[in-house]
Amino acid sequence: RGKREMMKIRSWWGCFVLVMLPVAFGGTTQAATIEGMLEEKALVGAYNPELLDYLLEEGLEAVPEEQRRAAVDQLVTALKQDIEITPEEQRAAAMAAAGAGIAQLFGGPDGSDLGGVAQDATHQVWQGWVDSAFTMQRAGYTEEATAFFAKCVEVFPYSDLRGRCAIGLALAKPNEAYDRMTALLEANDIETVNAVLPLVGELAGAEGFPADLRGRVIERITEFTGGMKKASFGRAACRGLVATGDERAVPTLQKLSTGLMNADFFQCSRTGLLLTFNDRSIVPVLEKQLKGGTFSSTTPQDRLFAAALLMRAGEPSGFAFAEAELNKKEKKGLGKFMKSSSDDVDLRPALVTALVRAGGDDAVRVLRSAVATVEKGTWLETWIAVGLLELGDTSQINLAKAALGRPEWAFTTVRVATALAEVDDFAGVPALAGLYRSAASGVEPDWGKATLAFLAGDGAGYQSNEKSKQARLISLRRQIIWALAEIDRSECAPVLVEALGDAEPSVRVAAAYGLAAMDSAEAAAGLATAVAVDYGSAGEGSRNPVVHAHVVRAAGAKFAGGDEAARVIAAASASTFNSVRFLALCIAPAPAEASSSEE
């Protein structure tokens, strides 16, 4: 067991999402052995996705097969008892989804430019359920997983999670999945049909989905792109066709990509044609869209979309447009009075972000050109410098580092520090530590105008009330923690340990998972603290079992044999939660192994 391969720790953000699962956990039993706990059926009321995942991964070698299978059976029984979703929960989640402004697959504002704004808490909770269903499916519990996926598709208000569930259905029973999904398209409710159309496309695009059924899906979706149906369902149908990834969808997408009557579908159809199907015939159409002017009906947002899409496809025209806009001079004299309304829209910050996303030598060249002409000392100059740094260009590293001392650019500081670490410069760590402590004390930065503009684009808008202020500070603290964990230096760990005492439970959770993702010895010491912290509750269930189990699992995998790992396991062995105690028993070294050196 001591020589088994170290577990592959999943992305700690994915683990953070998983921990939000609200489940009921049983109390402690008196059994002190794996066999004793299984005989008492201690795990039947103690579902823990971390424990289930352990048993299906590193537990394959660590736990005898008979015991491992019995434990998995008990955990699945526990999950089956907890997958009921009440109408009240559905309504609450639907409201949360509407308020969160979750970015859509095609178009729509993206608030992630401030450093990865988290999804709302309800989304995190239900993503944990979906993760668990896929884990069940891998474990061979196909019927249970299929039942969950079917319910998810019907009741979850989040399109991304419903899409994952549709794929889960396709993996299990494609014909049944096709029947279930297409039956939903017969609903009289417009909202339901619009939600299902993209999911049917994702179902058809899933690996292993039968080609003949995929053709039938394309035909069915195409019915919603013509006649009277197009106005109500065209956008959703377009997303569904793109999601299939099937060339048979291209003719319909081409029809939707041109013509005055199809303007509402341009973003979806043109994006799908160029990026999914590599249809280069759309390039001249987008290049025409780049042109504005006094008498043009093309909006600045249209031009920005076209430029970003062309750059993502590696087209020179997109980079040329970005370069011209970033280096554009203020009109003077008579030209000042000849400006169109589109000239008043500053596309430059968004173009910088689009260039970074596109990447490559052309993006670096354009940003280098822009930093020489943009107004000095502005946030935009710093934003360009950060973009260069994120693309691996250190020519403006000092300009980026100068932003670390600007409290009004708090979210930018997080991005700068992370980008600096990518080039082995860790000057941002002290700045992050100070910024965390300031935010934890309730001091909100005096946001600059540029930052306010980005905050206003996150789907909810910038508000000055106390509730919104606290939400921003919590988001900032979480992002700081994620950045420090990603940097993974010994000097980062103390800040995460400090954050284990944060007043906000979700921040404490982020700190625990951040420490578990790190490799430094200081992080190992932090895990011993993390396993004793209270992480609050989600719904009616405590978060503690899942967080503690993740901490124990990481300690046993990364620091096996060390004193800190031993302390973590010892604390978990006395846990009041059966799943955590069971995991500790599985990970703890056997007595025979402890005396092997004497032999």
C-alpha positions as CSV (number, residue, x, y, z in Angstrom):
1,R,0.0,0.0,0.0
2,G,2.9,2.4,0.8
3,K,4.2,2.0,-2.7
4,R,1.0,2.5,-4.6
5,E,0.8,5.2,-7.2
6,M,-0.1,8.6,-5.8
7,M,-3.7,9.6,-6.5
8,K,-4.3,12.2,-9.2
9,I,-5.9,15.1,-7.4
10,R,-8.7,16.6,-9.4
11,S,-8.8,20.3,-10.0
12,W,-9.4,21.8,-6.7
13,W,-12.0,24.2,-8.1
14,G,-14.0,21.1,-9.2
15,C,-13.6,19.7,-5.7
16,F,-14.8,23.0,-4.2
17,V,-17.9,22.8,-6.3
18,L,-18.4,19.2,-5.2
19,V,-18.4,20.1,-1.5
20,M,-21.5,22.2,-1.8
21,L,-23.6,19.0,-1.9
22,P,-26.4,19.2,0.8
23,V,-26.8,15.7,2.1
24,A,-27.7,14.1,5.4
25,F,-24.9,12.3,7.3
26,G,-25.3,9.7,10.0
27,G,-23.8,10.0,13.4
28,T,-20.8,8.1,14.7
29,T,-21.0,4.3,15.4
30,Q,-18.8,2.5,17.9
31,A,-17.1,0.2,15.3
32,A,-13.4,0.9,15.0
33,T,-12.6,-1.3,11.9
34,I,-13.6,-1.3,8.3
35,E,-15.4,-4.6,8.7
36,G,-17.2,-3.5,11.8
37,M,-18.5,-0.3,10.2
38,L,-19.7,-2.3,7.1
39,E,-21.5,-4.8,9.3
40,E,-23.3,-2.0,11.1
41,K,-24.1,-0.5,7.6
42,A,-22.7,2.8,8.9
43,L,-22.4,4.3,5.4
44,V,-26.1,3.7,4.4
45,G,-27.0,7.1,5.9
46,A,-23.6,8.8,5.2
47,Y,-23.3,9.5,1.5
48,N,-20.0,11.2,0.7
49,P,-18.9,11.8,-2.9
50,E,-15.2,12.1,-1.8
51,L,-15.3,8.6,-0.2
52,L,-17.1,7.1,-3.2
53,D,-14.5,8.6,-5.5
54,Y,-11.7,7.3,-3.3
55,L,-13.1,3.8,-3.4
56,L,-13.3,3.9,-7.2
57,E,-9.8,5.3,-7.6
58,E,-6.9,4.7,-5.2
59,G,-9.1,2.5,-3.0
60,L,-9.0,-0.1,-5.8
61,E,-5.6,-1.2,-4.4
62,A,-5.9,0.0,-0.9
63,V,-9.1,-1.7,0.2
64,P,-9.9,-5.4,-0.3
65,E,-12.4,-6.0,-3.1
66,E,-15.2,-7.5,-1.0
67,Q,-15.1,-4.6,1.5
68,R,-14.7,-2.0,-1.2
69,R,-17.8,-3.3,-3.1
70,A,-19.8,-3.4,0.1
71,A,-18.9,0.2,1.0
72,V,-19.8,1.4,-2.5
73,D,-23.2,-0.4,-2.3
74,Q,-23.9,1.3,1.0
75,L,-23.0,4.7,-0.4
76,V,-25.1,4.3,-3.5
77,T,-28.0,3.4,-1.3
78,A,-27.5,6.6,0.6
79,L,-27.4,8.7,-2.5
80,K,-30.6,7.1,-3.8
81,Q,-32.3,8.3,-0.6
82,D,-31.2,11.9,-1.2
83,I,-31.8,12.7,-4.9
84,E,-35.3,13.9,-4.5
85,I,-35.6,17.6,-5.5
86,T,-38.6,19.5,-4.2
87,P,-40.6,22.0,-6.2
88,E,-39.4,24.7,-3.7
89,E,-35.8,23.9,-4.5
90,Q,-36.5,24.0,-8.2
91,R,-38.1,27.5,-7.9
92,A,-35.3,28.8,-5.8
93,A,-32.7,27.5,-8.2
94,A,-34.5,29.0,-11.2
95,M,-34.4,32.4,-9.4
96,A,-30.8,32.0,-8.6
97,A,-30.0,31.1,-12.2
98,A,-31.8,34.2,-13.5
99,G,-29.9,36.4,-11.0
100,A,-26.5,35.0,-11.5
101,G,-26.3,35.9,-15.2
102,I,-24.6,32.7,-16.1
103,A,-22.7,33.1,-19.4
104,Q,-24.3,31.3,-22.3
105,L,-22.4,29.1,-24.8
106,F,-22.9,31.6,-27.6
107,G,-22.8,35.3,-26.9
108,G,-23.8,37.2,-23.8
109,P,-21.7,39.1,-21.2
110,D,-18.8,37.4,-19.5
111,G,-17.9,38.6,-16.1
112,S,-14.9,36.2,-15.8
113,D,-12.5,38.9,-16.9
114,L,-12.1,40.0,-13.2
115,G,-10.5,36.7,-12.4
116,G,-13.1,33.9,-12.6
117,V,-16.3,34.9,-10.9
118,A,-17.9,31.8,-9.3
119,Q,-21.3,30.4,-10.2
120,D,-24.0,30.9,-7.6
121,A,-24.2,28.5,-4.7
122,T,-27.3,26.6,-5.9
123,H,-25.5,25.8,-9.1
124,Q,-22.5,24.5,-7.1
125,V,-24.8,22.3,-5.0
126,W,-26.5,20.7,-8.0
127,Q,-23.2,20.3,-9.9
128,G,-22.2,18.0,-7.0
129,W,-25.2,15.9,-7.7
130,V,-24.4,15.5,-11.3
131,D,-20.8,14.7,-10.5
132,S,-22.0,12.0,-8.2
133,A,-24.3,10.5,-10.8
134,F,-21.4,10.1,-13.3
135,T,-19.4,8.5,-10.5
136,M,-22.3,6.0,-10.0
137,Q,-22.4,5.3,-13.7
138,R,-18.7,4.5,-13.8
139,A,-19.2,2.2,-10.8
140,G,-21.7,0.2,-12.7
141,Y,-24.9,1.5,-11.1
142,T,-26.4,2.3,-14.5
143,E,-30.1,2.2,-13.6
144,E,-29.6,4.5,-10.6
145,A,-27.6,7.0,-12.6
146,T,-30.0,6.9,-15.6
147,A,-32.9,7.7,-13.3
148,F,-31.1,10.7,-11.9
149,F,-30.0,12.0,-15.3
150,A,-33.6,11.7,-16.6
151,K,-34.9,13.7,-13.7
152,C,-32.1,16.3,-14.0
153,V,-33.0,17.0,-17.7
154,E,-36.6,17.6,-16.7
155,V,-36.2,19.8,-13.6
156,F,-32.8,21.4,-13.4
157,P,-32.9,25.1,-14.4
158,Y,-29.3,25.3,-15.4
159,S,-28.6,24.6,-19.0
160,D,-25.0,23.5,-18.5
161,L,-25.9,20.9,-15.9
162,R,-28.9,19.7,-18.0
163,G,-26.5,19.3,-20.9
164,R,-24.2,17.1,-18.9
165,C,-27.2,15.0,-17.8
166,A,-28.2,14.6,-21.4
167,I,-24.8,13.2,-22.2
168,G,-25.1,10.9,-19.2
169,L,-28.3,9.6,-20.7
170,A,-26.7,9.1,-24.0
171,L,-23.8,7.1,-22.5
172,A,-26.2,4.8,-20.8
173,K,-29.2,4.3,-23.1
174,P,-29.1,6.3,-26.3
175,N,-32.5,5.2,-27.7
176,E,-34.3,5.8,-24.4
177,A,-32.5,9.2,-24.1
178,Y,-33.6,10.1,-27.6
179,D,-37.2,9.3,-26.8
180,R,-37.2,11.2,-23.6
181,M,-35.6,14.3,-25.0
182,T,-37.6,14.6,-28.2
183,A,-40.8,14.0,-26.2
184,L,-40.0,17.2,-24.3
185,L,-40.0,19.1,-27.6
186,E,-43.8,18.5,-27.8
187,A,-44.4,20.7,-24.7
188,N,-46.7,23.7,-25.2
189,D,-44.4,25.8,-23.0
190,I,-42.0,28.0,-25.1
191,E,-39.5,28.2,-22.3
192,T,-39.3,24.4,-21.9
193,V,-38.8,23.8,-25.7
194,N,-36.1,26.5,-25.8
195,A,-34.3,24.8,-22.9
196,V,-34.5,21.4,-24.5
197,L,-33.4,22.2,-28.0
198,P,-29.7,22.7,-27.2
199,L,-29.8,19.7,-24.9
200,V,-31.0,17.4,-27.7
201,G,-28.1,18.7,-29.8
202,E,-25.6,17.9,-27.0
203,L,-27.2,14.5,-26.6
204,A,-26.7,13.8,-30.4
205,G,-23.1,15.1,-30.2
206,A,-22.1,12.8,-27.3
207,E,-19.5,10.2,-28.2
208,G,-20.9,6.9,-29.1
209,F,-24.4,8.3,-30.0
210,P,-25.8,6.3,-33.0
211,A,-25.3,8.1,-36.3
212,D,-28.8,7.3,-37.5
213,L,-30.4,8.8,-34.4
214,R,-28.1,11.8,-34.8
215,G,-29.6,12.4,-38.2
216,R,-33.1,12.2,-36.8
217,V,-32.1,14.7,-34.1
218,I,-30.8,17.2,-36.8
219,E,-34.0,16.8,-38.8
220,R,-36.1,17.4,-35.6
221,I,-34.2,20.5,-34.5
222,T,-34.2,21.9,-38.0
223,E,-38.0,22.0,-37.9
224,F,-37.7,24.8,-35.3
225,T,-35.6,27.1,-37.6
226,G,-38.3,27.8,-40.2
227,G,-41.7,29.4,-40.5
228,M,-43.5,30.7,-37.5
229,K,-41.3,28.6,-35.1
230,K,-38.1,30.5,-36.0
231,A,-38.9,33.6,-34.1
232,S,-39.6,31.8,-30.9
233,F,-37.1,28.9,-31.1
234,G,-34.5,29.8,-33.7
235,R,-31.7,30.7,-31.3
236,A,-32.1,27.6,-29.2
237,A,-32.3,25.4,-32.3
238,C,-29.2,27.0,-33.7
239,R,-27.3,26.1,-30.5
240,G,-28.6,22.6,-30.8
241,L,-27.5,22.2,-34.3
242,V,-24.0,23.4,-33.5
243,A,-23.8,21.1,-30.5
244,T,-24.4,18.0,-32.7
245,G,-21.0,18.6,-34.4
246,D,-22.5,16.9,-37.5
247,E,-21.8,18.2,-41.0
248,R,-25.5,17.6,-41.8
249,A,-26.3,20.7,-39.7
250,V,-24.2,23.0,-41.8
251,P,-26.7,23.9,-44.6
252,T,-29.2,25.1,-42.0
253,L,-26.6,27.1,-40.2
254,Q,-25.5,28.7,-43.4
255,K,-29.1,29.9,-44.0
256,L,-29.2,31.4,-40.5
257,S,-25.9,33.2,-41.0
258,T,-27.1,35.7,-43.6
259,G,-30.1,37.8,-44.5
260,L,-31.8,40.7,-42.7
261,M,-34.5,38.4,-41.2
262,N,-31.8,36.2,-39.5
263,A,-29.9,38.9,-37.6
264,D,-30.9,37.4,-34.2
265,F,-29.1,34.2,-35.2
266,F,-25.8,35.6,-36.6
267,Q,-23.7,35.2,-33.5
268,C,-24.6,31.5,-33.0
269,S,-24.6,30.4,-36.6
270,R,-21.4,32.2,-37.5
271,T,-19.6,31.0,-34.5
272,G,-20.6,27.5,-35.1
273,L,-19.8,27.5,-38.8
274,L,-16.3,28.9,-38.3
275,L,-15.1,27.3,-35.0
276,T,-17.0,24.0,-35.0
277,F,-17.2,23.2,-38.7
278,N,-14.3,25.3,-40.0
279,D,-16.4,26.8,-42.7
280,R,-14.1,29.5,-44.0
281,S,-16.8,30.9,-46.3
282,I,-18.1,32.8,-43.3
283,V,-14.8,34.8,-43.1
284,P,-15.8,37.5,-45.7
285,V,-19.1,37.9,-44.1
286,L,-17.4,38.7,-40.7
287,E,-14.9,41.0,-42.4
288,K,-17.8,43.0,-43.8
289,Q,-19.3,43.1,-40.4
290,L,-16.1,44.8,-39.1
291,K,-16.9,48.0,-41.0
292,G,-18.8,50.7,-39.2
293,G,-19.2,54.3,-40.0
294,T,-21.7,57.1,-39.9
295,F,-24.3,55.5,-42.0
296,S,-23.7,51.9,-41.0
297,S,-26.3,49.8,-39.2
298,T,-23.6,47.7,-37.7
299,T,-23.3,48.3,-33.9
300,P,-20.0,48.4,-32.0
301,Q,-20.9,45.1,-30.4
302,D,-21.4,43.6,-33.8
303,R,-17.9,44.7,-34.8
304,L,-16.4,43.5,-31.5
305,F,-18.0,40.1,-32.0
306,A,-16.7,39.8,-35.6
307,A,-13.2,40.8,-34.6
308,A,-13.1,38.4,-31.6
309,L,-14.4,35.5,-33.7
310,L,-11.9,36.2,-36.6
311,M,-9.0,36.3,-34.1
312,R,-10.1,33.0,-32.5
313,A,-10.0,31.5,-36.0
314,G,-6.5,33.0,-36.6
315,E,-7.7,35.4,-39.4
316,P,-5.3,38.4,-40.0
317,S,-8.3,40.7,-40.5
318,G,-9.4,40.3,-36.9
319,F,-6.0,41.3,-35.6
320,A,-5.8,44.2,-38.0
321,F,-9.1,45.6,-36.7
322,A,-7.9,45.2,-33.1
323,E,-4.6,46.9,-33.8
324,A,-6.4,49.8,-35.5
325,E,-8.9,50.3,-32.7
326,L,-6.2,50.1,-30.0
327,N,-4.0,52.6,-31.7
328,K,-6.9,54.9,-32.8
329,K,-6.3,58.6,-32.1
330,E,-8.8,61.1,-30.8
331,K,-10.5,63.0,-33.7
332,K,-9.8,66.7,-33.7
333,G,-11.1,69.8,-35.7
334,L,-13.9,69.1,-38.2
335,G,-13.4,65.4,-37.7
336,K,-14.6,65.7,-34.1
337,F,-18.0,66.8,-35.3
338,M,-18.2,64.1,-37.9
339,K,-17.9,61.2,-35.4
340,S,-20.6,58.6,-35.4
341,S,-22.3,57.4,-32.2
342,S,-20.3,54.2,-32.5
343,D,-17.1,56.2,-32.1
344,D,-18.1,56.9,-28.5
345,V,-18.0,53.2,-27.6
346,D,-14.6,52.2,-26.3
347,L,-14.0,48.7,-27.5
348,R,-10.4,48.6,-26.4
349,P,-10.7,46.8,-23.0
350,A,-12.8,44.1,-24.5
351,L,-10.4,43.8,-27.5
352,V,-7.5,43.3,-25.1
353,T,-9.4,40.4,-23.5
354,A,-10.2,39.0,-27.0
355,L,-6.6,39.1,-28.0
356,V,-5.4,37.3,-24.9
357,R,-8.1,34.6,-25.5
358,A,-7.0,34.3,-29.2
359,G,-3.3,34.1,-28.2
360,G,-0.4,33.5,-30.6
361,D,2.3,35.8,-32.1
362,D,-0.2,38.1,-33.7
363,A,-1.9,38.8,-30.4
364,V,1.4,39.6,-28.8
365,R,2.4,41.9,-31.7
366,V,-0.8,43.9,-31.5
367,L,-0.7,44.3,-27.7
368,R,3.0,45.4,-27.9
369,S,2.0,48.0,-30.5
370,A,-0.9,49.2,-28.3
371,V,1.0,49.6,-25.1
372,A,3.2,52.2,-26.8
373,T,0.3,54.4,-27.9
374,V,-2.3,54.1,-25.1
375,E,-2.7,56.8,-22.5
376,K,0.0,56.5,-19.8
377,G,-0.8,55.6,-16.2
378,T,-4.3,54.4,-17.1
379,W,-5.9,51.1,-16.2
380,L,-6.1,50.2,-19.9
381,E,-2.3,50.4,-20.1
382,T,-2.0,48.0,-17.2
383,W,-4.6,45.7,-18.7
384,I,-2.6,45.5,-21.9
385,A,0.6,44.8,-19.9
386,V,-1.2,42.0,-18.0
387,G,-2.4,40.6,-21.2
388,L,1.1,40.4,-22.6
389,L,2.3,38.8,-19.4
390,E,-0.4,36.1,-19.7
391,L,0.7,35.4,-23.2
392,G,4.3,34.8,-21.9
393,D,5.7,38.2,-23.0
394,T,7.6,39.9,-20.2
395,S,8.4,43.1,-22.1
396,Q,6.0,45.1,-19.9
397,I,6.5,43.1,-16.7
398,N,7.4,46.2,-14.6
399,L,4.3,48.0,-15.8
400,A,2.2,45.0,-14.7
401,K,4.0,44.8,-11.3
402,A,3.3,48.5,-10.7
403,A,-0.4,47.7,-10.5
404,L,0.1,45.5,-7.4
405,G,0.1,48.7,-5.3
406,R,-3.2,50.0,-6.6
407,P,-6.0,49.1,-4.2
408,E,-8.7,50.3,-6.6
409,W,-7.5,47.6,-9.1
410,A,-8.1,44.8,-6.7
411,F,-9.3,42.1,-9.1
412,T,-6.6,43.2,-11.6
413,T,-4.1,42.6,-8.8
414,V,-5.2,39.0,-8.5
415,R,-4.7,38.5,-12.3
416,V,-1.3,40.3,-12.2
417,A,0.0,38.1,-9.4
418,T,-1.1,34.9,-11.1
419,A,0.4,36.0,-14.4
420,L,3.7,37.0,-12.7
421,A,3.9,33.5,-11.1
422,E,3.7,31.9,-14.5
423,V,7.0,33.5,-15.4
424,D,8.5,32.6,-12.0
425,D,8.1,36.1,-10.5
426,F,6.4,35.9,-7.1
427,A,6.3,39.6,-6.3
428,G,2.5,39.4,-6.3
429,V,2.3,37.0,-3.3
430,P,2.8,39.8,-0.6
431,A,0.3,42.0,-2.4
432,L,-2.3,39.2,-2.4
433,A,-1.7,38.6,1.3
434,G,-2.3,42.2,2.1
435,L,-5.3,42.4,-0.2
436,Y,-6.9,39.4,1.5
437,R,-6.5,40.8,4.9
438,S,-8.0,44.1,3.8
439,A,-11.0,42.4,2.2
440,A,-11.5,40.1,5.2
441,S,-11.7,43.2,7.4
442,G,-14.6,44.5,5.3
443,V,-12.7,47.3,3.6
444,E,-13.9,47.6,0.0
445,P,-11.5,49.1,-2.5
446,D,-12.3,52.5,-4.1
447,W,-13.0,51.0,-7.5
448,G,-11.7,52.8,-10.5
449,K,-14.0,53.7,-13.4
450,A,-12.7,50.8,-15.6
451,T,-13.2,48.3,-12.8
452,L,-16.8,49.6,-12.3
453,A,-17.4,49.1,-16.0
454,F,-16.4,45.5,-15.7
455,L,-18.4,44.9,-12.6
456,A,-21.5,46.4,-14.3
457,G,-21.1,43.7,-17.1
458,D,-21.3,40.7,-14.8
459,G,-25.0,40.2,-15.4
460,A,-26.1,41.8,-12.1
461,G,-24.5,45.2,-12.4
462,Y,-22.6,47.2,-9.8
463,Q,-24.6,48.2,-6.8
464,S,-23.5,50.1,-3.7
465,N,-25.7,48.5,-1.1
466,E,-24.2,46.6,1.8
467,K,-25.3,43.2,0.5
468,S,-23.6,43.7,-2.9
469,K,-20.5,45.0,-1.2
470,Q,-20.2,41.9,0.9
471,A,-20.7,39.7,-2.1
472,R,-17.9,41.4,-3.9
473,L,-15.6,41.1,-1.0
474,I,-16.3,37.4,-0.6
475,S,-15.7,36.9,-4.3
476,L,-12.5,38.8,-4.1
477,R,-11.3,36.8,-1.1
478,R,-12.1,33.5,-2.8
479,Q,-10.2,34.6,-5.9
480,I,-7.2,35.5,-3.9
481,I,-7.2,32.1,-2.3
482,W,-7.5,30.3,-5.6
483,A,-4.6,32.4,-7.0
484,L,-2.4,31.6,-4.0
485,A,-3.1,27.9,-4.3
486,E,-2.3,28.0,-8.0
487,I,1.0,29.8,-7.3
488,D,1.7,27.1,-4.7
489,R,4.7,28.6,-2.9
490,S,5.6,28.0,0.8
491,E,4.8,31.7,1.5
492,C,1.3,31.2,0.1
493,A,0.2,28.6,2.7
494,P,0.1,30.8,5.8
495,V,-2.5,33.1,4.1
496,L,-4.7,30.0,3.3
497,V,-4.3,28.8,6.9
498,E,-5.4,32.2,8.0
499,A,-8.4,32.0,5.7
500,L,-9.5,28.9,7.4
501,G,-10.7,31.3,10.1
502,D,-12.6,33.6,7.7
503,A,-16.0,34.7,8.7
504,E,-17.5,33.4,5.4
505,P,-17.9,29.6,5.2
506,S,-17.4,29.5,1.5
507,V,-14.1,31.2,1.9
508,R,-13.0,28.7,4.5
509,V,-14.0,25.9,2.1
510,A,-11.9,27.5,-0.7
511,A,-8.9,27.7,1.7
512,A,-9.2,24.0,2.6
513,Y,-9.3,22.9,-1.0
514,G,-6.6,25.3,-1.9
515,L,-4.3,23.8,0.8
516,A,-5.2,20.3,-0.4
517,A,-4.1,21.2,-3.9
518,M,-0.7,22.5,-2.9
519,D,2.5,20.5,-2.6
520,S,4.6,22.4,-0.1
521,A,5.4,21.2,3.4
522,E,3.7,24.3,4.8
523,A,0.5,23.2,3.1
524,A,0.8,19.8,4.7
525,A,0.8,21.5,8.1
526,G,-2.2,23.5,7.1
527,L,-4.2,20.3,6.4
528,A,-3.9,19.3,10.0
529,T,-5.7,22.6,10.9
530,A,-8.2,22.2,8.0
531,V,-9.5,18.9,9.2
532,A,-10.7,20.4,12.4
533,V,-12.5,23.5,11.0
534,D,-16.3,23.9,10.8
535,Y,-17.3,24.8,7.2
536,G,-21.0,25.5,7.9
537,S,-23.9,23.9,6.1
538,A,-25.6,23.8,2.7
539,G,-29.3,23.2,2.8
540,E,-30.0,21.0,5.7
541,G,-26.6,19.1,5.7
542,S,-23.2,19.9,7.0
543,R,-20.4,20.6,4.6
544,N,-17.8,19.2,7.1
545,P,-17.9,15.5,6.0
546,V,-17.0,16.2,2.4
547,V,-14.4,18.9,3.2
548,H,-12.8,16.8,5.9
549,A,-12.8,13.8,3.6
550,H,-11.1,15.7,0.9
551,V,-8.4,17.0,3.3
552,V,-7.8,13.5,4.6
553,R,-7.6,12.1,1.1
554,A,-5.1,14.7,0.0
555,A,-2.9,14.2,3.1
556,G,-2.8,10.5,2.7
557,A,-1.9,10.7,-1.0
558,K,0.6,13.6,-1.0
559,F,2.3,13.4,2.4
560,A,2.0,9.7,3.3
561,G,4.3,8.7,6.1
562,G,4.8,12.2,7.3
563,D,3.9,13.6,10.8
564,E,1.4,16.0,9.4
565,A,-0.4,13.2,7.5
566,A,-0.5,11.1,10.6
567,R,-2.1,14.0,12.6
568,V,-4.7,14.5,9.9
569,I,-5.6,10.8,9.9
570,A,-5.6,10.6,13.7
571,A,-8.1,13.5,13.8
572,A,-10.3,12.0,11.1
573,S,-10.3,8.7,13.0
574,A,-12.1,10.4,15.8
575,S,-14.6,12.2,13.5
576,T,-18.2,12.4,14.4
577,F,-19.0,11.6,10.7
578,N,-19.0,7.9,9.7
579,S,-17.8,8.6,6.1
580,V,-14.8,10.5,7.4
581,R,-13.9,7.8,9.9
582,F,-14.3,5.1,7.3
583,L,-11.9,6.9,4.9
584,A,-9.4,7.4,7.7
585,L,-9.5,3.6,8.4
586,C,-8.8,2.9,4.7
587,I,-5.9,5.3,4.5
588,A,-4.2,4.6,7.8
589,P,-1.1,2.4,7.6
590,A,-1.7,-1.2,8.7
591,P,0.0,-2.2,12.0
592,A,2.2,-4.7,10.1
593,E,3.5,-2.0,7.9
594,A,4.4,0.1,10.8
595,S,6.7,-2.6,12.2
596,S,8.2,-3.7,8.9
597,S,11.5,-1.8,9.5
598,E,12.2,-3.9,12.6
599,E,11.9,-7.0,10.5
